[in-house]
Amino acid sequence: MLGDHANRHTRPREFGERTLKAGRMLHMCHENGTEDPWNTVAMAVCAFEGLHTKDGWEYLLMNRRDIEDIAGLFERSTSPEEFRDGLLELKEREMTRRPGNG
């Protein structure tokens, strides 16, 4: 029983589909030399997720570190497997940053 309880608190963090898409968009903006990548990402998130502009920006600001980490992962990965492994590492790293995890 105790082991089951402990496992619930150490499960890797899940990144939502919106965060993954925003990270990919940020990577694409950097790759193409977009002058204001965050503005482009905000407009894309709002348009494709059906969000009001204010809500889209709020989402990006609250998840900025995750989005930047995922964008960097897209840049460094040379295969889908490498991306998946990197994503698992990010999830595990996030667990160690969260308060109350030992």
C-alpha positions as CSV (number, residue, x, y, z in Angstrom):
1,M,0.0,0.0,0.0
2,L,2.7,2.5,0.9
3,G,4.5,1.8,-2.3
4,D,1.4,2.5,-4.4
5,H,1.0,5.8,-2.6
6,A,4.6,6.8,-3.1
7,N,4.4,5.9,-6.8
8,R,1.5,8.3,-7.4
9,H,3.8,11.2,-6.3
10,T,6.8,10.2,-8.4
11,R,5.0,9.6,-11.7
12,P,6.5,11.7,-14.5
13,R,4.8,15.0,-15.3
14,E,2.6,15.0,-18.4
15,F,3.0,17.7,-20.9
16,G,-0.3,18.6,-22.6
17,E,-0.8,18.6,-26.3
18,R,-1.1,22.4,-26.4
19,T,2.3,22.7,-24.7
20,L,3.9,20.3,-27.1
21,K,2.4,22.2,-30.1
22,A,3.5,25.5,-28.7
23,G,7.0,24.2,-28.2
24,R,7.1,22.9,-31.7
25,M,5.8,26.2,-33.1
26,L,8.5,28.1,-31.0
27,H,11.2,25.9,-32.4
28,M,9.9,26.4,-36.0
29,C,9.9,30.2,-35.4
30,H,13.5,30.1,-34.1
31,E,14.5,27.9,-37.0
32,N,13.1,30.3,-39.6
33,G,14.3,33.4,-37.9
34,T,10.9,34.8,-37.0
35,E,11.4,38.3,-35.7
36,D,9.0,38.0,-32.7
37,P,8.5,34.2,-32.1
38,W,6.5,34.5,-29.0
39,N,3.9,36.7,-30.7
40,T,3.6,34.2,-33.5
41,V,3.2,31.3,-31.1
42,A,0.6,33.3,-29.2
43,M,-1.4,34.0,-32.3
44,A,-1.2,30.3,-33.4
45,V,-2.2,29.0,-30.0
46,C,-5.2,31.4,-29.9
47,A,-6.3,30.6,-33.5
48,F,-6.0,26.9,-33.3
49,E,-7.1,26.4,-29.8
50,G,-10.0,28.8,-30.0
51,L,-8.7,31.0,-27.2
52,H,-9.1,34.7,-26.6
53,T,-5.8,36.6,-27.1
54,K,-5.5,37.4,-23.4
55,D,-6.1,33.7,-22.4
56,G,-3.5,32.6,-25.0
57,W,-0.9,34.9,-23.7
58,E,-1.7,33.9,-20.1
59,Y,-1.2,30.3,-21.0
60,L,2.1,31.0,-22.7
61,L,3.4,33.0,-19.8
62,M,2.4,30.4,-17.2
63,N,4.0,27.6,-19.3
64,R,7.0,29.5,-20.8
65,R,9.7,27.3,-19.3
66,D,8.0,24.1,-20.4
67,I,7.5,25.5,-23.9
68,E,11.1,26.6,-24.2
69,D,12.4,23.2,-22.9
70,I,10.3,21.4,-25.5
71,A,11.4,23.8,-28.3
72,G,15.0,23.0,-27.3
73,L,14.2,19.3,-27.4
74,F,12.9,19.6,-30.9
75,E,16.1,21.4,-31.9
76,R,18.4,18.8,-30.4
77,S,16.6,15.6,-31.4
78,T,17.6,13.8,-34.5
79,S,15.0,11.0,-34.3
80,P,11.5,10.4,-32.9
81,E,13.1,8.0,-30.3
82,E,15.6,10.7,-29.2
83,F,12.7,13.2,-28.8
84,R,10.7,10.7,-26.8
85,D,13.6,9.9,-24.5
86,G,14.3,13.6,-24.1
87,L,10.7,14.3,-23.2
88,L,10.8,11.6,-20.6
89,E,13.9,13.2,-19.1
90,L,12.1,16.6,-19.1
91,K,9.1,15.1,-17.3
92,E,11.3,13.4,-14.7
93,R,13.3,16.6,-14.2
94,E,10.1,18.6,-13.6
95,M,9.1,16.2,-10.9
96,T,12.3,17.0,-8.9
97,R,11.5,20.8,-9.2
98,R,8.0,20.5,-7.8
99,P,7.6,21.4,-4.1
100,G,6.9,18.5,-1.8
101,N,8.8,15.9,-3.8
102,G,11.4,15.1,-1.3
